[in-house]
Amino acid sequence: MEITTYSNFRQNLKSHLDSILKTHAPLFVKRSKGEDVVVMSMSDYEGMQETLHLLSSPNNAARINSALKSYSEGKGEEHELIED
């Protein structure tokens, strides 16, 4: 987790944004006045939103967790993709 100040973020905006896109790690920007902010790539944000949506239903979350547990126990099965 990288943390920087608002001044440093502003002075090095391009390099910070390039790093965020390359590493997929969010950047925490501390502000002396006001709430701190987190900067992340759009694709990472969208992935996080999708995960939150999938886990927002307790039934769906239980199904996903059950499937992950089965897979980690070696109970997964490989299937061929259906071609159109």
ZIURGI-V399869 format. One record per pair of residues at least 6 apart in sequence whose C-alpha atoms are under 8 Angstrom apart, sorted by sequence separation. I is the first residue (numbers start at 0). J is the second residue. If there is no record, write none. Layout:
i: [I:I]
j: [J:J]
This chain:
i: [19:29:30:53:54:69:8:19:28:29:53:27:28:27:28:27:28:15:26:27:25:26:25:26:25:24:25:23:23:19:20:8:19:20:23:19:1:3:5:0:1:2:3:4:5:0:1:2:3:4:5:0:1:2:3:4:0:2]
j: [25:35:36:59:60:75:15:26:35:36:60:35:36:36:37:37:38:26:37:38:37:38:38:39:39:39:40:39:40:38:39:28:39:40:43:40:24:26:28:24:25:26:27:28:29:25:26:27:28:29:30:26:27:28:29:30:27:29]
